[in-house]
Amino acid sequence: MSRAPELSPLHLIPALRSHVWFASCSPEFQEALVDRSRVVHLRSGDRLFSHGPDDEALCCVLSGALKVGSFNPDDESHLLSLYVEPYQWFGEISLIDQLPRSQDAMADGPASVLVASRASLEPWLNRHPQYWRDVARLACMKLRVLVVMMEDHATLALDQQLARRLLMTSTNFAMNYPMSFKRHLRLPQEYLARMMGVSRQTINRALKSLAEEGLIAVRYADIELLDIPALMRRAGPVNSAFIESLKAMEATADRSMGKGPTPD
């Protein structure tokens, strides 16, 4: 495997602020994180990290996409947990608990990733312990998303789960800042089926049903959201506590970016 690292320029910061967690962090932490990172370029099939001990800490996709899950080297099968696209952050769990990685991260086509190693980031965090809370906030927000998805899987019909998953993917799992919807999803149906725990045939039928209603258009490795308001109605109301947590993080991002009032 060939990986070409390079120094990370600070001019990445404005683009990275399109993720609400990064935007909600203080400028000092934003600059320290980027300054202690490097950009890694991956070819299709390259692994950013594998399960087990690894020095890579916080990572953020800059271009392309990564498949995160468990790979079986014997038959090359893959249990897909996440499909990570720009500008999603990941890797914080092992930074917090200092335990080995539980999953692998592999490039799905050419990709570039911003990587802060544990060796470069952890000493700075230990000298500025107040910013460990920011790392914890990233993990907590992901946990809230996971709980909502688990509730959806246990209580909702597949078509409603699918509508929610498409909207979540469109909004970078509700992390876009400011909140916005991406109409074209670069998401192969096979990956969508794996992440939702159903067969490809089942997900194809559910996508076809939404397409026949005019909500989406399905093409090879592309799903276009044609009627987002109607898709939101199909998805139904989202957990109110989750919505409030998103609003709180957006308000923190507004204050960090100088857009909102500063609390007394």
Secondary structure as GFF3:
##gff-version 3
##sequence-region A 1 264
A	DSSP	beta_strand	4	7	.	.	.	ID=ss1
A	DSSP	three_ten_helix	10	12	.	.	.	ID=ss2
A	DSSP	alpha_helix	13	16	.	.	.	ID=ss3
A	DSSP	alpha_helix	20	24	.	.	.	ID=ss4
A	DSSP	alpha_helix	27	35	.	.	.	ID=ss5
A	DSSP	beta_strand	37	42	.	.	.	ID=ss6
A	DSSP	beta_strand	47	49	.	.	.	ID=ss7
A	DSSP	beta_strand	56	63	.	.	.	ID=ss8
A	DSSP	beta_strand	66	71	.	.	.	ID=ss9
A	DSSP	beta_strand	78	84	.	.	.	ID=ss10
A	DSSP	beta_strand	89	90	.	.	.	ID=ss11
A	DSSP	alpha_helix	92	97	.	.	.	ID=ss12
A	DSSP	beta_strand	104	107	.	.	.	ID=ss13
A	DSSP	beta_strand	111	117	.	.	.	ID=ss14
A	DSSP	alpha_helix	118	127	.	.	.	ID=ss15
A	DSSP	three_ten_helix	129	131	.	.	.	ID=ss16
A	DSSP	alpha_helix	132	155	.	.	.	ID=ss17
A	DSSP	alpha_helix	158	170	.	.	.	ID=ss18
A	DSSP	beta_strand	184	185	.	.	.	ID=ss19
A	DSSP	alpha_helix	189	196	.	.	.	ID=ss20
A	DSSP	alpha_helix	200	212	.	.	.	ID=ss21
A	DSSP	beta_strand	216	219	.	.	.	ID=ss22
A	DSSP	beta_strand	222	225	.	.	.	ID=ss23
A	DSSP	alpha_helix	228	235	.	.	.	ID=ss24
A	DSSP	alpha_helix	240	256	.	.	.	ID=ss25
###
